[in-house]
Amino acid sequence: MREFLVEITTTIPEGTEPAEVDRRRAAEAARAKELAATGNLFRLWRPVGELRSIGVWRAADEDELHEKVLGALPLRSWMTLTVTPLESHPNDPGKADATV
């Protein structure tokens, strides 16, 4: 699988009922666990003091990432995404084939 840096900003539409927000957030948490179990969601962070997320996501390609992975998130219709494809750096200390 390829890796992608994904920045997510979620904006709840004005007038949305709190119960709907709670329902979607609970569904989002459950879906995130599923995607982590399949290896599609590798890491996820929230910058201190900000209401956005930054994560490393995995998929076969960018189309699959958008359609089957991010597109299946319960909060997706409220999200703005920035996706950056990643590749390993030659000096990456975590690279499996790195030589010393």
C-alpha positions as CSV (number, residue, x, y, z in Angstrom):
1,M,0.0,0.0,0.0
2,R,1.1,3.6,-0.7
3,E,1.1,6.1,2.1
4,F,-0.5,9.6,2.1
5,L,-0.4,12.5,4.5
6,V,-3.9,13.7,5.0
7,E,-4.9,16.9,6.7
8,I,-8.6,17.0,7.7
9,T,-10.6,20.0,8.9
10,T,-14.1,19.2,9.9
11,T,-16.7,21.9,10.0
12,I,-20.2,21.1,11.4
13,P,-22.9,22.9,9.4
14,E,-24.8,25.5,11.3
15,G,-28.1,24.3,12.6
16,T,-27.0,20.7,12.9
17,E,-28.7,19.0,15.8
18,P,-26.4,18.0,18.6
19,A,-27.7,14.4,18.5
20,E,-26.7,14.1,14.8
21,V,-23.2,15.4,15.6
22,D,-22.9,12.8,18.5
23,R,-24.2,10.0,16.2
24,R,-21.7,10.8,13.5
25,R,-18.8,11.2,15.9
26,A,-19.5,7.8,17.4
27,A,-19.7,6.3,14.0
28,E,-16.5,8.0,13.0
29,A,-14.7,6.6,16.0
30,A,-15.9,3.1,15.1
31,R,-14.9,3.5,11.5
32,A,-11.5,4.7,12.4
33,K,-10.9,1.6,14.5
34,E,-11.9,-0.6,11.5
35,L,-9.6,1.3,9.2
36,A,-6.7,1.0,11.6
37,A,-7.3,-2.7,11.8
38,T,-7.1,-3.0,8.0
39,G,-4.0,-0.9,7.9
40,N,-5.6,2.0,6.0
41,L,-5.3,4.4,9.0
42,F,-1.7,4.2,10.2
43,R,-1.3,7.3,12.5
44,L,-3.5,10.2,13.4
45,W,-2.6,13.4,15.3
46,R,-4.3,16.6,16.3
47,P,-2.1,19.7,16.5
48,V,-2.2,21.3,19.9
49,G,-4.9,24.0,20.1
50,E,-6.3,23.3,16.6
51,L,-9.5,21.6,15.5
52,R,-8.0,19.6,12.6
53,S,-6.3,16.3,12.2
54,I,-3.1,15.2,10.4
55,G,-2.6,11.5,9.6
56,V,-0.8,8.9,7.6
57,W,-3.3,6.9,5.7
58,R,-2.6,3.9,3.4
59,A,-4.3,2.7,0.2
60,A,-3.4,1.1,-3.1
61,D,-3.6,4.4,-4.8
62,E,-5.1,7.9,-4.4
63,D,-8.4,6.9,-6.1
64,E,-8.9,4.1,-3.6
65,L,-7.9,6.4,-0.7
66,H,-10.6,9.0,-1.7
67,E,-13.3,6.5,-2.8
68,K,-13.1,3.6,-0.4
69,V,-11.2,4.9,2.6
70,L,-11.8,8.6,3.2
71,G,-15.1,8.5,1.3
72,A,-16.5,6.0,3.8
73,L,-16.0,8.2,6.8
74,P,-19.2,9.2,8.5
75,L,-18.1,12.8,8.8
76,R,-16.7,13.0,5.2
77,S,-19.5,15.4,4.0
78,W,-18.3,17.9,6.7
79,M,-14.6,17.5,5.9
80,T,-12.1,19.5,3.9
81,L,-9.2,17.3,2.9
82,T,-5.6,18.0,1.7
83,V,-3.9,14.8,0.5
84,T,-0.2,14.5,-0.2
85,P,1.3,11.3,-1.6
86,L,4.4,10.2,0.3
87,E,7.5,8.2,-0.5
88,S,10.2,7.0,1.8
89,H,13.2,9.3,2.2
90,P,16.6,7.7,1.7
91,N,17.6,8.7,5.2
92,D,14.4,7.5,6.8
93,P,15.4,5.6,10.0
94,G,12.2,3.6,9.9
95,K,12.8,2.4,6.4
96,A,12.7,-1.4,6.3
97,D,15.4,-1.8,3.7
98,A,17.8,0.8,5.2
99,T,21.4,0.0,5.4
100,V,23.9,1.3,8.0
